[in-house]
Amino acid sequence: MTDPPAVLLAGFDVWPGPSAWARRITEGVRASANRHRVLTLSLRSQTLPHTESLFGARVLRVPPGPGSLLEQVEAFGRAVQRQLDSDAHVLVHTADPLVGAAVISHPRRPVLLYEARRLPSSELPLLLSRGRDAAVLEAEFLRRGVKLLKGARATSIGREDDKVFIACDDGRADRGIVLGGSGQGEQIAANKVRGVRAALCNDLFTARLSRQHNNANVLSMGGRIVAFGLADEILALWLDTPYEGGRHQKRLDQVAEIENS
């Protein structure tokens, strides 16, 4: 019997905790633990153990190191890379661009879902009241966040869906992801942009066919319909399924002619 696929949820924050990121991790772990081997990598506080099992996930915590806040984040990024060295993860999910930068620079290049809904610095307790140190780190978040929009295998941008559409249209990104309540409105809006082929995929069968037959380059999913664990499975299948070409290309050429007329 083979082990289920491993998924890493990582961020430079304390989990469990009061931040929005921590609440998202809790939701993700509860939804995914029965489908995957889930590992969370987060910061260790004085009251939390180095490792434990929580909601079916293996929890690993890294103590903040010495030095400036940016140096602590860089050390956390190295901990992420060591974890990627130790196991083959099918997916890494983070809302932290510094963690994301560590993932895309790793030789294994696992599938990275970068959730760029807002600057994580607005949610990280360690950034509060840090003065200039926090400003330096926020600038680094911005710089690496832009890099991740180009380097991640998939990016979720929440309310700023137009950035996904434009990036796919002008060639800066091969694929994009948009999320909504049902996903229908986001798919409709995406398909108004020339060059975008958006597919609403709330199940695995549709996700596979959207790539094989339609060469979809934007994936839309409904957050009120698709559970967190299934969403990760849909994403991984959609990213790994190639376009078949052949008889399907004629239809895509016809769509392109309509767009350019």
C-alpha positions in Angstrom: 0.0 0.0 0.0 1.5 3.3 -1.1 1.5 6.4 1.1 -0.9 9.2 0.2 0.7 12.2 -1.5 2.4 14.8 0.8 1.2 18.4 1.0 3.1 21.2 2.7 1.3 24.2 4.2 3.9 26.8 5.3 4.1 30.3 6.5 6.2 32.7 8.7 3.6 32.9 11.4 2.4 31.0 14.5 -0.1 28.2 14.1 -2.6 27.7 15.7 -3.0 31.5 16.2 -5.4 34.4 15.7 -4.2 35.6 12.3 -6.2 35.1 9.1 -3.3 33.0 7.7 -3.5 30.7 10.8 -7.3 30.3 10.3 -6.8 29.4 6.7 -4.3 26.7 7.7 -6.7 25.2 10.2 -9.4 25.0 7.5 -6.9 23.5 5.0 -5.6 20.9 7.5 -9.1 19.8 8.5 -10.2 19.4 4.9 -7.0 17.7 3.6 -5.8 15.4 6.3 -8.0 12.5 5.2 -6.7 12.7 1.6 -3.1 13.6 2.0 -0.1 13.4 4.3 -0.3 17.0 5.5 2.7 18.8 7.1 2.5 22.3 8.4 5.7 24.4 8.9 5.3 27.5 11.0 7.0 29.5 13.8 7.5 28.1 17.3 6.4 30.2 20.2 7.4 29.7 23.8 4.1 27.9 24.6 4.1 25.5 21.6 6.1 22.3 21.2 8.6 21.8 18.3 6.5 19.0 16.8 3.0 17.4 17.4 0.0 16.0 15.6 -2.9 18.3 15.2 -6.2 17.7 13.3 -4.5 14.8 11.5 -1.5 16.8 10.3 2.1 16.6 11.3 3.1 19.9 12.8 6.7 21.1 12.7 7.6 24.5 14.2 10.8 26.4 13.8 12.0 28.8 16.5 12.7 32.4 15.3 16.5 32.7 14.9 18.8 35.6 16.0 19.4 38.7 13.9 17.1 41.1 12.1 13.5 40.2 11.1 14.6 39.7 7.5 17.4 37.3 8.6 14.8 35.4 10.6 12.6 35.0 7.6 15.6 33.9 5.5 16.4 31.2 8.1 12.8 30.1 7.9 13.0 29.8 4.1 16.0 27.5 4.6 13.9 25.4 6.9 11.3 25.1 4.1 14.0 24.0 1.7 15.3 21.4 4.1 11.8 20.0 4.4 11.5 19.8 0.6 14.8 17.9 0.6 13.4 15.3 3.0 10.1 14.4 1.2 8.6 14.7 -2.2 5.6 17.0 -1.9 3.0 17.1 -4.6 1.9 20.6 -3.5 3.1 23.5 -1.4 0.4 26.1 -0.4 1.4 29.4 1.1 0.3 33.0 1.3 3.9 34.1 2.2 6.0 35.3 -0.8 9.2 34.7 1.1 8.3 31.0 1.6 7.2 30.9 -2.0 10.6 32.2 -3.1 12.3 29.4 -1.2 10.0 26.8 -3.0 10.6 28.0 -6.6 14.3 28.1 -6.0 14.4 24.5 -4.8 15.7 21.9 -7.4 12.6 19.7 -7.0 10.2 22.6 -8.0 7.1 21.1 -6.4 3.7 22.6 -7.5 3.4 25.9 -5.7 0.0 27.5 -5.0 0.8 31.0 -4.0 -2.2 32.8 -2.5 -1.5 36.5 -3.2 -4.8 37.8 -1.7 -3.0 40.5 0.4 0.3 41.3 1.8 0.9 38.7 4.4 2.7 41.4 6.5 -0.7 42.8 7.4 -1.4 39.5 9.1 1.9 38.6 10.7 2.0 39.4 14.4 5.8 39.6 14.4 5.7 42.6 12.0 3.7 44.7 14.4 5.6 47.6 16.1 8.9 46.6 14.4 9.5 50.1 12.9 12.0 50.3 10.1 12.7 46.5 10.3 9.1 45.8 9.3 9.3 48.4 6.4 12.4 46.6 5.0 10.7 43.3 5.2 7.5 44.6 3.6 9.6 45.9 0.7 11.1 42.4 0.3 7.6 40.9 0.4 6.6 43.2 -2.5 9.8 42.4 -4.6 9.5 38.7 -4.2 5.7 38.7 -4.6 6.2 40.1 -8.1 8.7 37.4 -8.8 6.2 34.7 -7.6 3.5 36.0 -10.0 5.9 34.9 -12.8 7.4 31.9 -11.2 4.7 30.0 -9.3 3.0 27.1 -11.0 -0.3 28.6 -10.0 -1.4 31.8 -8.4 -4.6 32.7 -6.6 -5.2 36.5 -6.3 -8.7 36.6 -4.9 -10.4 40.0 -5.7 -7.7 41.2 -8.0 -8.6 38.7 -10.8 -7.7 41.2 -13.6 -4.0 40.7 -12.8 -4.4 37.0 -13.6 -6.1 37.7 -16.9 -3.6 40.3 -18.0 -0.6 38.1 -17.0 -2.0 35.1 -19.0 -2.8 37.3 -22.0 0.6 39.1 -22.3 2.7 35.9 -21.8 4.0 36.7 -18.3 2.2 33.6 -17.0 1.3 30.3 -18.6 -1.6 29.6 -16.2 -3.7 31.4 -13.7 -6.3 30.6 -11.1 -9.4 32.7 -10.1 -11.6 31.9 -7.1 -15.1 33.0 -6.2 -18.2 31.8 -4.5 -19.3 29.6 -7.3 -16.5 30.5 -9.7 -19.0 31.3 -12.5 -18.6 35.1 -12.5 -14.8 34.8 -12.5 -14.9 32.4 -15.5 -17.2 34.7 -17.4 -15.0 37.8 -16.8 -11.8 35.9 -17.7 -13.2 34.7 -21.0 -13.8 38.4 -22.1 -10.0 38.8 -22.3 -8.4 37.9 -25.6 -6.2 34.9 -25.3 -7.7 33.6 -22.0 -9.4 30.2 -22.1 -11.0 29.9 -18.6 -12.6 26.7 -17.4 -14.9 26.4 -14.4 -13.7 23.1 -12.7 -15.4 22.1 -9.5 -14.6 18.4 -10.1 -11.6 16.3 -11.3 -13.3 15.1 -14.5 -13.9 18.6 -15.8 -10.5 19.7 -14.8 -8.8 17.0 -16.8 -10.9 17.5 -20.0 -10.5 21.3 -19.8 -6.7 20.7 -20.3 -6.9 17.8 -22.7 -9.5 19.2 -25.1 -9.6 22.9 -24.5 -6.0 23.8 -23.5 -7.5 26.0 -20.7 -5.0 28.5 -19.3 -7.1 29.9 -16.4 -8.8 27.6 -13.8 -11.9 28.9 -12.0 -13.1 27.2 -8.8 -16.0 28.0 -6.4 -14.9 28.3 -2.7 -18.5 27.7 -1.6 -18.6 24.4 -3.6 -15.2 22.9 -3.5 -13.6 21.7 -0.2 -10.0 22.7 0.5 -8.6 19.2 -0.1 -10.5 18.6 -3.3 -9.4 22.1 -4.6 -5.8 21.0 -4.1 -6.4 17.8 -6.1 -8.2 19.7 -8.9 -5.3 22.1 -9.1 -2.6 19.4 -9.2 -4.5 17.4 -11.9 -5.1 20.6 -14.0 -1.5 21.6 -13.8 -0.2 18.2 -14.7 -2.6 17.3 -17.6 -1.2 18.1 -21.0 -3.1 19.4 -24.0 -3.8 16.7 -26.5 -3.9 18.9 -29.6 -4.9 17.1 -32.8 -8.6 17.4 -33.6 -9.1 19.8 -30.7 -6.8 22.5 -32.2 -9.3 23.3 -35.0 -11.9 24.4 -32.5 -9.3 26.6 -30.6 -8.2 28.2 -33.9 -11.9 29.0 -34.6 -12.2 30.7 -31.2 -9.0 32.7 -31.9 -10.4 33.9 -35.2 -13.5 35.2 -33.4 -11.4 37.0 -30.8 -9.3 38.7 -33.5 -12.1 39.6 -35.8 
